[in-house]
Amino acid sequence: MRAESGTAAAISAAGARAGAPEPTLMDVSILVDESGSLSDADVRAEISAATTIALGGLNSRSRVSIYGFGSQNQPGQNAITAACPPTVLDSAVKKDSLAACVRKLHRRSDGEGNDTDHAAALANGLSALSGGPQGALKVVFLLTDGRLDVHRSPNYGRIEEDRNSEAQKQVETQLALAAANRVQIWPLGFGDRLDRSALDAFAAGGYQGACDERADSKPRARVVRDSGDVLRSLAEAFAASGCAGVSRSDETTLGAGETRELKIDIPIIATDGNITVAKGDPRVRVDYVDPSGQTVPGNGRLGDSVFKRAGENATVETLSVVNPRNGQWKIRLTAPDRLSRQLVSATAIWQGAVSSSLVIEPPSARTGQPVTVRLSLITRRGAITDAKALAGLNFTVQATGAALSAPQNIVIRDDGKAPDDRAGDGRYAGAFTAPPQPGDVTFTGVVSGYGVRAEKVPVTMAVGAQAPPLQGRVAFSSGAVVHPGDAVRGTVTMENTGAPVRGRLVLDGPGGARASLVGSTDLTVGQGTTTRPFKVRFPEDARLGGTSMTVKVVDAADLSKVYANGQLTITVKNPPTWVEAHRYEIAGVILLVLLLALLAYLRRRAHRARIDVRGLWASLRQDGEEVAVLKAPGKWAPEFRFVVHDGTDGDPGLDYPRSGDSPVRARRGAPGKVVVQIPGGARYEVEVGGEGEPYEESGLMLAFTDTRARGPAWSRGGASRGRGDARPEAKRGGATGGSEAPDGPRGPDLPEERTPASQTYEDPWL
């Protein structure tokens, strides 16, 4: 719902007037133990806790009062310290006043009455809750160590030994009054000498009703273990009392002149939030950055969110947010130059204030007729259609009425199984059979779950002995999403066994989407079957997000008489961009390109592997004996270059070419073959592992073997003279024979190899 002013109070009040969901309305009385049985540190922790509760209310119509208590042991003393009178949280000024007046609390001296009078504290706390907001949840937070001690107080009799027992009786009387007046008691234990049994008795003695049906929402005692636990424990207790949720807290240490950042998550279902920062020193500056990266104003609005900040000049401050952005918030703390190092912490109390859009199809039925119940959750911004936001919530619809022997719980689901027509769209459906006796049946949606407060909006269906003469069905043919400017198509089908009826199509509850029916809404229903198509159009500036509405067929003369209805729960989204619309085609093209690139890479890799001359050995043979050998280079190369010394100027041999030489060039050819190019001469093939081929007219034979250990069979050549992968060895070498290529193993009978710097093997020649 849109706010009519820039304050959170206006939004909350407007929501209440219009019946829109709002956070839990609370009337809270905080009682703080100031007795001497607590240490100064314990009382300071209590004050911090009281401030957290006082500023933590999510509903601006809620009311808070704060009282300290000790004992009245002599004239002039008072068991009660009236710190903060009942104050409605509808402005930042009033919240600031609570943050200021709570500072009146302190650990009492003996002259002030520093024993512990729980009876007087409870009586005062209950009295403060009279005349509060109508319909508010009444809660007393009792901050104490639980140890009753009034042995010096004459208010409980003349005999000192009997005073504590008399005070305990009055405590039990006050707890009974709390239960009778529907006031919950939430004890919070502080100090080293806790009386846990007394704390538990306080919680059990008050009203046991809760804000919902969950066991966690019922009053129970909590113990604050240390100073770092104060904010977390108080937030959890306060949230549990009002069916709110608590985000995981974050903490760090802050020193003089330092800046630190805390992080807090607010879930998507939250409609209201309160970020509380325990900063220890009022001089610490706090800035709040929302999940979009924007620093939000302390008071005012940003988009749909409305902010109200309080406690800036106190040790605990809060930022209340109506319609907060979901996601991770950053709380930036900046310390002044002179500040003792201290622990700072932050947490968030939040709530999803929702109501249910409940539709019964058909709206009236005969006895024993099957009925479909549909339910969607509605917030101020519209329907919740995000399945993640609804995870963990429990949905039922309760049917009650005189025609039923007992209330019935109808299980509803969003799983796409009949009667639900689409899984995961936020619209839940269940089946119900009309009772065998005529009468009215009232349906109430019941939603429970952590951090959710759901308004219960009942819908009544008339059940008769005979089927109504006019019944029908409203169906929609759309998907789960609609774009602004588009329309959703639907069909009305009516069955009439009576006189003709003048009806009208009505669209109920379009909310912020501002949808409307297209064309004439008049509908004449004669006897028999009447079918009428219609459209629900969403304007170009329709608000994005989930929305739920109902199309009804009503009597034109009496709009309260409903003949048929159908619920439309849908998500309004902007049209997809060109990239989004063609994402599958784009992904296919990218995949094809990647596959082609991979294929090209694999082919190139295979080609390089096939032509790689590593592992080849050239040898010269004379009269059947091997006189020189030379290994191909140890790095990848497409050809093996070498120089042949034919023996005319010395011994025959093989060597790597030097600058100015014209080398023999050998490459791998057909499987098991090496192609040899003689400088300025012939080109011929030599069988790998064979006896070789004559080298010109020198009387020498040029042969090759292959020691490549792995690879296809063709790359390993023939028998290689039966030596497998063993390297051939020279029986006799010349002056330049017997050198080994770089990076290869060196045989024991071969001289150290050398490769001229100018040698290259990268340019293919065939």
C-alpha positions in Angstrom: 0.0 0.0 0.0 1.3 3.5 -0.8 2.1 5.8 2.1 0.4 9.2 2.2 3.2 10.8 4.1 7.0 10.4 4.5 6.9 8.8 7.9 6.8 5.2 9.0 4.0 6.1 11.4 1.8 7.3 8.6 2.4 4.1 6.7 1.7 1.9 9.7 -1.4 3.9 10.7 -2.7 3.9 7.1 -2.1 0.2 6.9 -4.1 -0.4 10.1 -7.0 1.7 8.9 -7.2 0.0 5.5 -6.9 -3.5 6.9 -3.4 -4.0 5.4 -1.1 -6.3 7.3 1.0 -4.6 9.9 3.6 -5.8 12.5 2.6 -7.1 15.8 1.0 -4.4 17.9 2.5 -4.5 21.4 2.1 -2.9 24.8 5.3 -3.5 26.7 6.3 -2.8 30.3 10.0 -3.2 31.1 11.0 -3.8 34.7 14.7 -3.4 35.6 16.2 -4.8 38.8 18.4 -2.1 40.5 19.1 -4.0 43.6 22.4 -4.5 45.3 22.5 -8.2 44.5 23.5 -7.2 41.1 26.9 -5.6 40.1 27.3 -2.2 38.5 28.1 -4.0 35.2 25.0 -6.1 35.5 22.8 -3.1 35.9 24.5 -1.4 32.9 23.8 -4.5 30.9 20.2 -4.3 32.0 19.9 -0.7 30.9 21.4 -1.6 27.5 18.8 -4.4 27.3 15.9 -2.1 28.3 17.0 0.4 25.6 17.1 -2.3 23.0 13.6 -3.4 23.9 12.3 0.1 24.1 13.6 1.1 20.7 13.0 -2.3 19.0 9.3 -2.1 18.4 8.3 -2.7 14.7 4.8 -1.2 15.0 4.7 2.6 15.4 1.4 2.2 17.3 3.1 0.1 20.0 3.6 1.5 23.5 6.6 1.1 25.9 7.1 2.0 29.6 10.2 1.4 31.7 10.5 1.1 35.5 13.4 0.3 37.8 12.8 -1.5 41.1 14.5 -2.2 44.4 12.7 -2.1 47.7 11.1 0.2 50.2 12.8 -0.4 53.5 12.1 2.9 55.3 10.2 6.1 54.9 11.3 8.3 52.0 12.2 5.3 49.8 10.2 3.9 46.9 10.5 0.4 45.5 9.7 1.7 42.0 11.8 4.1 39.9 9.5 5.6 37.2 12.0 6.0 34.5 9.9 6.3 31.4 6.1 6.6 31.4 4.0 4.8 28.8 5.2 6.1 25.4 3.8 5.4 21.9 6.6 4.8 19.4 5.1 6.9 16.6 8.0 9.4 16.2 11.8 9.5 16.4 11.4 12.2 19.1 9.5 9.8 21.4 12.0 7.1 20.8 14.9 9.4 21.6 13.1 10.3 24.8 13.0 6.7 25.8 16.7 6.3 25.1 17.3 9.3 27.3 15.0 8.6 30.2 16.2 5.0 30.7 19.5 6.5 31.9 17.7 7.3 35.2 18.2 3.7 36.1 21.2 2.8 38.2 22.4 0.3 40.8 20.8 1.5 44.1 22.7 2.3 47.3 21.6 1.0 50.7 20.0 4.3 51.5 17.8 4.1 48.3 16.4 0.7 49.2 18.5 -1.9 47.4 16.7 -5.1 48.1 14.5 -6.9 45.5 10.8 -6.4 45.5 9.3 -8.5 42.6 5.8 -8.1 43.9 5.8 -4.3 43.7 7.6 -4.4 40.3 5.0 -6.8 38.8 2.1 -4.8 40.3 3.5 -1.6 38.8 4.2 -3.2 35.4 0.7 -4.6 35.1 -0.8 -1.3 36.1 1.2 0.4 33.3 -0.5 -1.8 30.7 -4.0 -0.6 31.3 -5.5 1.7 28.7 -3.0 0.7 26.0 -3.6 0.3 22.3 -6.7 -1.8 21.6 -5.8 -5.3 20.4 -2.2 -5.0 21.5 -0.2 -8.0 22.7 0.6 -7.2 26.4 4.1 -8.2 27.6 6.1 -7.6 30.7 9.9 -8.0 30.4 11.4 -8.6 33.9 15.1 -8.0 34.0 16.4 -9.5 37.2 18.5 -12.2 38.9 15.3 -13.7 40.2 16.3 -13.5 43.9 13.4 -12.1 45.9 14.5 -10.3 49.0 12.3 -7.9 51.1 13.3 -9.0 54.6 13.9 -5.3 55.5 10.6 -4.0 54.0 7.9 -3.3 56.6 5.3 -3.5 53.7 5.3 -7.3 54.1 4.6 -7.6 57.8 6.2 -6.9 61.1 8.0 -10.2 61.4 11.2 -10.0 59.4 11.5 -13.8 58.9 8.0 -14.0 57.3 8.4 -11.1 54.9 9.9 -13.0 51.9 7.2 -15.7 52.0 4.5 -13.0 52.2 6.0 -11.2 49.2 6.2 -14.5 47.3 2.4 -14.9 47.9 1.8 -11.5 46.4 4.1 -12.3 43.5 1.9 -15.3 42.8 -1.2 -13.1 43.0 0.3 -10.7 40.5 1.1 -13.6 38.2 -2.5 -14.8 38.4 -3.7 -11.3 37.5 -1.3 -11.3 34.5 -2.7 -14.6 33.3 -6.3 -13.4 33.8 -5.6 -10.2 31.9 -3.7 -12.0 29.1 -0.3 -10.5 30.0 2.8 -12.5 29.1 5.8 -12.4 31.5 9.3 -12.8 29.8 12.0 -13.0 32.5 15.6 -12.1 31.5 18.2 -13.3 33.9 21.3 -11.1 34.8 24.0 -11.6 37.4 26.2 -14.3 38.8 23.8 -15.5 41.5 20.8 -16.4 39.3 17.7 -18.1 40.7 16.7 -20.1 37.5 13.7 -21.7 39.1 12.3 -18.4 40.1 12.8 -17.1 36.5 11.0 -20.1 35.1 8.2 -19.6 37.5 7.7 -16.0 36.4 7.4 -17.2 32.8 5.0 -20.0 33.6 2.8 -17.9 35.9 1.7 -15.3 33.3 -0.5 -15.7 30.3 0.5 -18.7 28.2 -1.2 -17.5 25.0 1.2 -16.5 22.2 1.2 -14.5 19.0 0.9 -17.7 17.1 0.7 -21.5 17.6 4.4 -22.2 17.7 6.0 -23.4 21.0 8.8 -20.9 20.5 6.4 -18.0 20.8 5.3 -18.9 24.3 6.9 -17.1 27.3 10.1 -18.6 28.7 13.0 -17.4 30.8 16.3 -16.5 29.1 19.7 -15.9 30.7 22.2 -13.2 29.6 25.6 -14.8 30.1 28.0 -11.9 29.3 28.1 -8.4 28.0 28.5 -9.7 24.4 25.3 -11.7 24.8 23.1 -8.8 25.9 22.0 -7.6 22.5 21.5 -11.0 21.0 19.5 -12.4 24.0 17.3 -9.4 24.2 16.6 -9.3 20.5 15.7 -13.0 20.5 13.4 -12.6 23.5 11.7 -9.5 22.1 11.3 -11.1 18.7 9.9 -14.3 20.1 7.3 -12.4 22.1 6.0 -10.6 19.0 6.4 -13.4 16.4 9.3 -11.5 14.8 12.6 -12.9 13.4 16.1 -12.1 14.4 19.0 -11.9 11.9 22.4 -13.4 12.9 24.2 -10.7 14.9 27.6 -9.4 14.0 30.2 -7.9 16.3 33.7 -6.4 16.3 36.0 -4.3 18.4 36.4 -0.6 17.7 39.3 1.7 18.8 40.0 5.4 18.6 39.8 6.8 15.1 39.0 3.4 13.6 36.2 2.6 11.1 34.6 -0.9 11.2 31.8 -2.5 9.2 29.2 -5.0 10.5 27.0 -7.0 8.2 23.4 -8.0 8.8 21.0 -10.0 6.6 17.3 -9.1 6.2 15.3 -11.8 4.4 13.0 -11.3 1.4 9.8 -11.9 3.4 10.5 -9.0 5.9 8.1 -6.1 5.5 9.4 -4.3 8.6 12.8 -4.2 10.2 14.7 -2.7 13.1 18.5 -2.7 13.0 19.9 -2.2 16.5 23.5 -1.2 17.1 25.1 -1.4 20.6 27.9 1.0 20.0 29.0 1.5 23.7 29.8 5.2 23.3 27.2 7.8 22.1 30.0 9.6 20.0 30.4 6.6 17.7 29.0 7.5 14.3 26.8 4.9 12.5 25.9 4.9 8.8 23.6 2.3 7.3 24.2 1.0 3.8 21.4 -1.0 2.1 22.0 -4.1 -0.1 22.0 -1.9 -3.3 25.0 0.0 -1.9 23.2 3.2 -1.0 23.7 5.0 2.3 20.1 5.4 3.6 18.8 8.6 5.3 18.4 8.6 9.0 14.8 9.9 8.6 12.8 9.9 5.4 12.4 7.6 2.5 14.4 6.0 -0.3 12.3 4.3 -2.9 9.6 2.3 -1.2 11.5 2.2 2.1 10.8 4.6 5.0 13.4 5.2 7.7 13.2 6.4 11.3 16.3 6.6 13.4 16.5 6.9 17.2 19.1 6.8 19.9 21.9 8.6 18.1 23.0 10.2 21.3 22.7 7.0 23.3 24.9 3.9 23.7 22.3 1.9 21.7 20.7 3.2 18.6 18.2 1.8 16.1 17.1 2.3 12.5 13.5 1.3 11.9 12.7 0.5 8.3 9.3 0.0 6.7 9.6 -2.0 3.5 13.3 -2.7 3.8 15.4 -4.0 0.9 16.1 -7.6 1.4 19.7 -8.8 1.4 22.9 -7.9 3.2 23.0 -4.5 5.0 26.3 -2.9 6.1 26.6 -0.9 9.3 29.6 1.4 9.2 30.9 2.6 12.5 33.3 5.4 12.9 35.0 6.1 16.2 36.1 9.5 17.5 39.8 10.1 18.1 39.6 9.5 21.8 37.8 6.2 22.5 38.7 3.2 24.6 38.7 0.0 22.6 35.3 -1.7 23.1 33.0 -4.3 21.7 30.4 -3.1 19.2 27.6 -5.3 17.8 24.5 -5.1 15.6 21.5 -7.3 15.0 18.2 -6.9 13.2 14.6 -7.7 14.4 12.3 -8.1 11.4 8.9 -9.3 10.6 6.9 -10.4 7.6 3.5 -8.8 8.2 1.2 -10.6 5.8 -2.5 -11.3 5.2 -4.1 -14.0 3.2 -6.1 -13.7 0.0 -8.6 -16.5 0.5 -10.9 -17.6 -2.3 -13.5 -20.4 -2.2 -14.6 -22.0 -5.5 -17.5 -22.0 -5.8 -18.6 -19.3 -3.3 -21.7 -21.2 -2.4 -22.4 -25.0 -2.6 -24.8 -27.8 -2.0 -24.3 -30.4 0.7 -21.6 -32.8 -0.1 -20.2 -30.8 -3.1 -16.4 -30.7 -3.7 -15.0 -27.2 -3.0 -11.6 -25.8 -3.8 -9.9 -23.5 -1.4 -7.1 -21.2 -2.7 -4.8 -19.0 -0.6 -2.1 -16.5 -1.4 0.0 -14.4 1.0 -0.2 -10.6 0.7 2.1 -7.9 2.0 1.9 -4.2 1.5 3.9 -4.6 -1.7 1.7 -7.3 -3.1 1.5 -11.1 -3.2 4.5 -13.2 -2.2 5.2 -15.4 -5.3 8.9 -16.3 -4.5 9.0 -19.9 -3.4 12.2 -19.2 -1.4 10.5 -16.6 0.7 7.7 -19.1 1.5 10.0 -22.0 2.4 9.6 -23.0 6.1 6.1 -21.6 6.5 3.2 -23.7 7.4 -0.1 -23.2 5.6 -3.5 -24.5 6.5 -7.1 -23.4 6.2 -9.5 -24.0 9.0 -13.2 -24.6 8.3 -15.7 -23.9 11.1 -19.5 -23.7 11.4 -22.6 -25.1 12.9 -23.0 -27.5 10.0 -19.6 -29.1 10.9 -19.4 -31.6 13.8 -15.9 -30.1 14.6 -13.5 -27.6 13.1 -11.6 -29.1 10.1 -8.1 -28.3 9.0 -7.7 -28.3 5.2 -4.2 -29.1 4.0 -3.2 -26.7 1.2 -0.2 -27.1 -1.1 1.7 -25.3 -3.9 3.0 -28.5 -5.6 1.2 -28.5 -8.9 -0.9 -31.5 -7.9 -4.7 -31.1 -8.1 -6.4 -29.0 -7.0 -3.3 -26.8 -7.3 -2.7 -26.0 -10.9 0.9 -24.7 -10.9 3.8 -25.5 -8.6 5.9 -22.8 -7.0 3.7 -19.8 -7.9 2.8 -18.7 -4.4 -0.8 -19.8 -4.7 -1.8 -22.7 -2.4 -4.8 -24.9 -3.0 -6.7 -27.6 -1.0 -9.8 -29.7 -1.3 -12.8 -29.5 0.9 -16.2 -31.3 0.8 -19.2 -29.4 1.9 -20.9 -30.9 5.0 -24.0 -33.1 4.8 -26.0 -30.5 6.7 -27.0 -27.1 5.3 -25.5 -24.0 7.0 -22.7 -21.5 6.7 -19.1 -22.6 6.7 -16.3 -20.1 7.6 -12.8 -20.5 6.2 -9.8 -18.9 7.9 -6.3 -19.0 6.5 -3.7 -20.0 9.1 -0.1 -19.2 8.3 2.7 -19.7 10.8 6.5 -19.7 10.7 9.5 -17.9 12.0 9.3 -14.2 11.7 5.8 -14.1 10.2 2.7 -12.5 11.5 -0.4 -13.3 9.5 -3.7 -11.5 9.7 -6.6 -14.0 9.7 -9.3 -12.9 7.3 -12.3 -15.2 7.3 -14.4 -16.0 4.3 -17.9 -17.5 4.7 -19.6 -20.0 2.2 -23.3 -20.8 2.3 -24.1 -24.5 2.0 -27.7 -25.5 1.0 -29.6 -28.7 0.5 -29.9 -28.0 -3.2 -27.3 -26.6 -5.6 -27.7 -22.9 -6.3 -29.6 -22.3 -9.6 -26.6 -20.2 -10.8 -23.1 -21.4 -10.4 -19.9 -21.0 -12.4 -16.2 -21.1 -12.7 -13.6 -18.4 -13.5 -10.4 -19.7 -15.1 -7.2 -18.1 -16.3 -5.0 -19.2 -19.2 -1.9 -17.3 -18.3 1.5 -18.4 -17.1 3.1 -17.4 -13.8 4.5 -14.1 -15.2 3.0 -11.0 -17.0 4.7 -8.0 -18.4 3.6 -4.4 -17.9 1.2 -3.4 -20.7 0.2 -7.0 -21.3 -3.1 -8.7 -20.5 -4.0 -12.0 -18.9 -6.8 -13.9 -20.6 -9.6 -15.6 -18.7 -12.9 -17.3 -19.2 -16.1 -17.3 -17.2 -18.4 -20.4 -17.6 -21.8 -20.2 -15.9 -24.5 -22.9 -15.5 -28.0 -21.5 -14.9 -31.0 -23.7 -14.1 -33.2 -20.7 -13.1 -34.4 -17.4 -14.5 -32.0 -15.2 -16.5 -29.7 -13.1 -14.3 -28.0 -9.8 -15.0 -24.5 -10.1 -13.7 -21.3 -8.1 -13.7 -17.6 -8.9 -13.8 -15.7 -7.4 -10.9 -11.9 -7.3 -10.2 -11.2 -7.3 -6.5 -7.9 -6.4 -4.9 -5.6 -5.3 -7.8 -3.3 -3.5 -5.4 -0.2 -1.7 -6.6 -0.3 -3.5 -10.0 -3.4 -1.3 -10.8 -4.8 -4.0 -13.2 -8.2 -3.5 -14.7 -10.8 -5.5 -16.7 -10.8 -4.7 -20.4 -14.1 -3.8 -22.1 -17.6 -4.2 -20.9 -18.1 -5.9 -17.6 -21.9 -6.6 -18.0 -22.8 -10.2 -18.3 -26.3 -11.6 -19.0 -26.6 -15.2 -17.9 -29.6 -17.1 -19.5 -30.6 -20.7 -18.9 -28.1 -23.3 -19.7 -24.4 -22.7 -20.2 -22.9 -19.2 -20.8 -19.3 -18.7 -21.6 -17.6 -15.3 -21.6 -13.9 -14.5 -22.3 -12.3 -11.5 -20.6 -9.0 -9.9 -20.1 -7.2 -8.4 -17.1 -4.8 -5.7 -18.4 -1.7 -4.5 -16.5 -0.7 -0.9 -17.3 2.7 0.1 -18.6 3.7 1.5 -15.2 2.3 -1.5 -13.2 4.4 -2.1 -10.0 6.7 -5.0 -10.4 6.5 -8.0 -8.2 3.8 -10.5 -7.0 0.2 -9.6 -7.0 -3.0 -11.4 -6.2 -6.5 -10.5 -7.2 -9.9 -12.1 -7.7 -12.3 -11.9 -10.7 -15.9 -12.3 -9.5 -19.2 -12.7 -11.2 -21.7 -10.8 -9.0 -25.3 -9.8 -9.3 -25.6 -6.4 -11.1 -28.3 -5.3 -8.6 -26.6 -6.6 -5.5 -22.8 -6.6 -5.7 -22.5 -8.6 -2.5 -24.1 -11.6 -4.1 -21.2 -13.6 -5.7 -22.0 -16.4 -8.2 -18.5 -17.4 -9.2 -14.9 -16.3 -8.5 -11.4 -17.2 -9.5 -8.1 -16.2 -7.9 -5.2 -14.8 -10.1 -1.8 -14.8 -8.4 0.9 -13.7 -10.8 4.3 -12.0 -10.9 4.7 -8.7 -12.8 8.1 -8.5 -14.5 9.7 -6.3 -17.1 10.0 -7.9 -20.6 13.2 -9.8 -21.1 16.1 -8.0 -22.8 17.2 -9.2 -26.2 20.0 -11.2 -24.6 17.6 -12.7 -22.0 15.0 -13.5 -24.7 17.6 -15.3 -26.9 19.7 -16.7 -24.1 19.2 -20.3 -25.2 20.2 -19.5 -28.8 23.2 -17.5 -27.6 24.2 -20.3 -25.3 23.9 -22.8 -28.2 26.0 -20.6 -30.5 28.7 -20.2 -27.8 28.6 -24.0 -27.1 29.0 -24.7 -30.9 31.9 -22.2 -31.1 33.6 -23.9 -28.1 33.0 -27.3 -29.6 34.5 -26.2 -33.0 37.4 -24.6 -31.2 37.9 -27.8 -29.2 37.7 -29.9 -32.3 40.3 -27.6 -34.1 42.5 -27.8 -31.1 42.3 -31.5 -30.9 43.0 -31.9 -34.6 46.0 -29.5 -34.4 47.2 -31.4 -31.4 46.9 -34.7 -33.2 48.6 -33.2 -36.3 51.5 -31.9 -34.2 51.8 -35.2 -32.5 51.8 -37.1 -35.8 54.6 -35.0 -37.4 56.7 -34.6 -34.2 60.1 -36.0 -35.0 61.1 -36.6 -31.4 62.2 -40.1 -30.9 63.7 -40.5 -34.4 67.3 -41.6 -34.7 69.3 -41.3 -37.9 72.2 -43.7 -38.5 74.9 -44.3 -41.2 75.8 -47.8 -42.1 78.8 -49.0 -44.1 79.2 -52.6 -45.2 76.3 -53.6 -42.8 77.9 -51.9 -39.8 76.6 -48.8 -38.0 79.3 -46.1 -38.1 77.3 -43.1 -36.8 74.0 -42.2 -35.1 72.3 -38.9 -34.3 69.1 -38.3 -32.3 66.4 -35.9 -33.3 65.9 -32.8 -31.2 64.5 -33.2 -27.7 61.9 -30.5 -28.2 58.9 -30.6 -30.6 59.9 -30.1 -34.2 58.2 -30.9 -37.5 61.5 -32.0 -39.1 64.9 -33.5 -38.3 67.8 -31.7 -39.8 71.3 -33.1 -39.9 74.5 -33.1 -41.9 76.0 -36.2 -43.5 79.8 -36.6 -43.7 80.3 -39.1 -46.4 83.9 -40.0 -45.5 85.7 -38.1 -48.4 87.5 -35.8 -46.0 87.7 -38.2 -43.0 85.5 -40.7 -41.2 81.8 -40.9 -42.1 79.5 -39.3 -39.6 76.4 -37.3 -38.7 76.1 -33.9 -37.0 73.7 -31.1 -36.4 73.9 -28.3 -39.1 75.8 -25.1 -38.5 75.4 -21.7 -40.1 75.9 -22.0 -43.8 75.3 -25.8 -44.0 72.8 -27.3 -46.3 71.3 -30.1 -44.1 69.4 -33.2 -44.9 65.8 -32.7 -43.9 63.8 -35.6 -42.6 60.1 -35.7 -41.6 57.6 -38.4 -40.7 55.7 -39.6 -43.7 53.3 -42.5 -44.1 53.0 -44.8 -41.1 56.4 -46.4 -40.5 58.1 -44.2 -43.1 60.5 -41.2 -42.9 60.6 -38.8 -45.9 64.1 -37.6 -46.6 65.1 -34.5 -48.7 68.7 -34.5 -49.8 70.1 -31.0 -50.2 69.8 -30.1 -53.9 69.0 -33.7 -54.7 66.4 -36.4 -54.5 63.5 -37.0 -52.0 62.8 -40.5 -51.0 61.2 -42.6 -48.2 63.1 -44.7 -45.7 61.4 -47.5 -43.8 61.7 -47.0 -40.0 63.6 -49.9 -38.5 64.7 -51.2 -41.9 68.2 -51.6 -43.4 68.0 -48.0 -44.8 68.5 -46.5 -48.3 71.7 -45.6 -50.1 73.0 -42.1 -49.4 73.9 -40.7 -52.9 77.0 -42.5 -54.3 78.9 -42.6 -51.0 78.4 -46.3 -50.5 76.7 -45.4 -47.2 73.2 -46.4 -46.1 71.0 -43.9 -44.3 68.6 -45.6 -41.9 66.1 -44.5 -39.1 64.8 -46.0 -35.9 62.1 -44.7 -33.7 62.2 -44.8 -29.9 59.0 -42.9 -29.2 57.6 -44.8 -26.3 53.9 -44.1 -26.7 51.6 -43.2 -29.5 49.9 -45.0 -32.4 51.6 -48.0 -33.9 52.5 -46.2 -37.1 54.7 -43.8 -35.1 56.8 -46.6 -33.6 57.8 -48.0 -37.0 58.6 -51.6 -37.5 60.6 -54.1 -35.5 63.5 -51.6 -35.0 65.8 -54.5 -35.3 64.1 -56.1 -32.4 65.2 -53.5 -29.9 61.7 -51.9 -29.1 62.2 -48.5 -27.5 65.9 -49.0 -26.8 68.1 -46.2 -28.2 70.4 -47.4 -31.0 74.1 -47.2 -30.2 77.0 -46.6 -32.6 79.5 -49.3 -33.2 82.0 -46.9 -34.7 81.7 -43.1 -35.0 83.6 -40.4 -36.9 84.9 -37.1 -35.7 81.4 -35.6 -35.8 79.4 -38.7 -35.3 77.7 -40.0 -32.2 76.4 -36.6 -30.9 73.0 -36.7 -29.1 70.2 -34.1 -29.6 69.4 -31.6 -26.8 67.1 -32.8 -24.0 67.5 -36.5 -24.8 69.2 -39.2 -22.7 72.9 -39.5 -23.2 74.4 -42.9 -23.9 77.6 -44.0 -22.1 79.6 -44.4 -25.3 78.6 -41.1 -27.1 80.3 -37.7 -26.8 78.6 -34.7 -25.3 76.2 -33.2 -27.9 75.9 -29.7 -29.2 73.3 -27.7 -31.1 74.2 -24.5 -32.9 72.4 -21.4 -31.6 71.1 -20.7 -35.2 69.5 -24.1 -35.5 65.6 -24.0 -35.8 63.1 -26.8 -36.3 59.9 -24.8 -36.5 59.3 -24.3 -40.3 57.7 -27.2 -42.1 59.1 -27.8 -45.6 56.6 -30.1 -47.3 
